[in-house]
Amino acid sequence: MTKKLRWRVLLIVLVVLGAAAGYVLMGYGHARKEWGTAPGGPSLKDALKSAIKLGLDLRGGIHLVLQVNTADALKAERDDAVETLKNQAKDAGLGAVELPTDTSFAVAVTAQTDATKLEEAVKRYLPDWTYSTGGGKWTFALKEPARRQMEDNAVSQAVETIRNRVDEFGVAEPLIAREGADRILVQLPGIDDPKRVKDLIKNTAFLELSLVESGPASEAALKSAYPGGVIPPQFKLVEAKAESGSREKAFYIVRKQAVITGRDLKNARPTQGQFGSHSVTFFLTASGSTKFGDATGANIGKRLAIVLDNRVQSAPSIKDRITETGVIEGSFSPEEANDLALVLRAGALPAGLVYLEERTVGPSLGLDSIKKGITASVAGALLVFVAMLVYYRRAGLNAVVALILNALLLAAAMSLFEATLTLPGIAGFILTIGMAVDSNVLVFERIREELRNGRAPKAAIENGFSKAFATIVDTHATTIISALFLLQFGTGPVKGFAVTLIIGLLISMFTAVFVSHTIFEVEYGRRQHIDSISI
Amino acid sequence: MEFFRQTNIDFLKYKWWAIGASWALIALGLVTIFVQKGLKFGIDFSGGTAIAVRFAERPDVDHLRRVLDGAGLGEIGIQRYEEADKNEVLIRVQQQKKEGRDVAGDVLRTLRQGLESPTDPSKIDLNAEGKATLGARLAAADPDKMAGRSDVNAADYYTQAAERVIARRSSLGLFKSPADVASVDGVSAPVKTWLQANGYTGPFVLLSAENVGPQVGADLQKKALLAVIWSSIGMLAYVAFRFRSLPFGVGAVVALVHDTLITIGLLALFGREFNLVVVAALLTLVGYSMNDTVVVYDRVRENQKTPKKEALESVINRSINQTLSRTILTAGATMLVVLALFFLGGEVLHTFALTLIIGIVIGTYSSIYVAAPIVVIWKDFKNRRKLAVVPAAPPVPATPAPAAPAQGSKKNSKRR
């Protein structure tokens, strides 16, 4: 064996050992995390099993794409601006307010309006708004950069809120990421309660405690108390949470200005009432306590509506001044009470969410898919091995060794790069084996050709490898190009396929050319003269 | 063993027949798509809902349909999976007009209510509940009296028990009766007893549920189309760069478009659905077909380097013959693998594998009969135009092109 050849063999052995060690170490790392604090530790078998991260389609779990309804946040901003203007320019003598769109409003300007005072208030308190005058009113519009900023904030804040909720729920390795302008991708592996998690995420959890004017009654009955059936602007109509058993919808009229909102909450936890009913107890921040104390103290005897996501949960009478804590009662199930406390703790969403895409894979489907994927892979690989051995005899063995190394290195690379294996990924794995054969075939056919042309076996091997090399590079490059585009386009499982294919092809350059060539040299290199080779 | 020993087939002699056959296949596909009023898109692209559930016994599809008609979800398709013994069905619901409705949830609820005999509402459906809910219910009941112990976290303890129960359910397929809980390993007897007393077995387990909104579907359609177009452009650029020749690049890309069109057409003919996985298979195919073509082209380039003057057509013929053995062998090996996926890989990989089976056959054929002949035809055409402007030129013979003009074309390519 020449010195150069010895180095090559050593390099191959090191790469293989390194890959095997890396695979096992990664496996132990993952297995230990899964094992948690339970006594004992993962076995080698556990480690081998958990070295490669499985995608949702194999592991089970939920994939969600949500859209943030940023208009909600803009509307809230607009209402805030209207409120601010009313408060800050009180003595400017403002007229009626109109709300034509989500990002604009108009204020009627009458003869008594003090324009300078109004202007001053706008300059000072509404820096994000522009206005134009005309037609007897001032029309305000949100500035474009401010609007973009607000939409952006709403989405980031929604991402944060969802993350808090998911963390509280206790999901291992969740993925929560922003996608494009107003979308959020949520992937929760191992979750098999889709409905519960979806409700948990989507729950805006917007809590308001407002004083009740009238109700509960039907919509028509409540409206008829006002002239012309129009509810005055300082009040609003809110539907009550549907009681089980009654079909009739009930409504309340409450004050628009809430006493406290979810923002004043410090903590919340599920509690059990005296008759085994489930409720949620909340605790207020210092400033919230002051506000709540003042309002309840001044309104003893009146009723207070607990409004969650625009539904009245309950409307108890205020018996005494309350400061720090309160109870939300409703006919909750234990899970509902638990989840409501959770979302109240985690904070409200700044805007509503819509599910654009939702994929749930149950645990049994994942198990089935893995079993079938492995069976198909083993069968496919064995077929290829047999074909290579029958067709190329001893050289075929060479190819088989290269292919096995390819599979091993691919598995190690997937685990080291923490790439995710999906069901199409398994197909990519096995397809790589099929295509890696191509490089071997190209070389072997070339060697046979050289032998036919009367070259000596050793020269034939050398020529075979060198002549086939350019072609092998070309074939790999073309396939990698198409896989790169797949990577760009793909989502979830398809991306897994592209990743597997690309890594597999890169490895096959190494195994089919370098490893296979080295094996040939080890086999035939030391002999001075060879009469024939088995190919 | 050797299948092909120095073959010498005049492939290009049949090029016009081959082109005819290709057009016929393309036309067949296009007509199929036209008759079917467009491709049959899966929910990835069209939007909508697909839910797969497994029953204990062979489900009565008509009965399921009657139950689901009450949900007011519009058109509902119910299809039994091909593996008959699995008792699995796929339920498809069309795209709802109003986005945001929890269609999957509605379907499951309606099915449960319609199929279950009324039970005590406080009982737990052992086939439906997930780990978190089951764990919480166990923790609330605390059959193993864990609550007071300081060394064990009761919630974790019961979540682990729930996990084992669900793992057993997965390996059984589903629980047929609460008595099946007895076979769960690693769970204490009181927990099993509690589950048997407080649980019942619902009629099905959920395998998967997918719900794709119209916006996402439209986005994916656009993305898929762009991916195929861009990867074709990428290939054209690579081949044109590697071979410094436009006709080679064009030949390769025509072969690629040819393969894609025929494969899509045949998939439509076989009534297969067009979804994300099929697009992944098509893109793989683009790579594979190009791979095959490049091998032949590489050989042509190599053979052109020899000093001996030889007509392009004969160079190409020789190159195809020299690479024939490799072409067939690689196609065969890849086919073995893909066949394994087709027969053993399960439902999801079935269409993927079928796409590749069609693609490999067509791709192998096209690298011999489409990519190479186009180079010849392109160069013939250019020569003929050149000759046509020279008045004294000999009359241009009909196809196949004889040696003389082709030789000229070889000089042309050298001059570049």
Interface residues (C-beta under 8 A of the other chain):
Chain A: G36 T37 A38 D57 V65 Q67 F169 G170 G190 I191 D192 D193 P194 K195 R196 K198 P334 E335 N338 V354 Y355 L356 E357 E358 R359 T360 V361 G362 P363 S364 L365 L367 D368 S369 K372 G373 T375 A376 S377 A379 G380 A381 L383 V384 A387 M388 V390 Y391 Y392 R393 L423 P424 I426 A427 I430 L431 I433 G434 M435 V437 D438 V441 L442 E445 R448 E449 R452 K467 A470 T471 D474 T475 A477 T478 T479 I480 I481 S482 A483 L484 F485 L486 Q488 F489 G490 T491 P493 V494 F497 A498 L501
Chain B: M1 E2 Q6 A52 R54 E99 G100 D102 A104 G105 E129 G130 K131 A132 T133 A136 A140 D156 Q160 I166 A167 R169 S170 S171 G173 L174 V205 L206 L207 S208 A209 E210 N211 V212 G213 Q215 V216 L220 K223 A224 L226 A227 W230 S231 G234 M235 Y238 V239 R242 L276 V277 V279 A280 L283 T284 V286 G287 Y288 M290 N291 V294 V295 D298 R299 E302 Q322 T323 S325 R326 L329 T330 G332 A333 T334 M335 L336 V337 V338 L339 A340 L341 F343 L344 G345 G346 V348 L349 F352 A353 L356
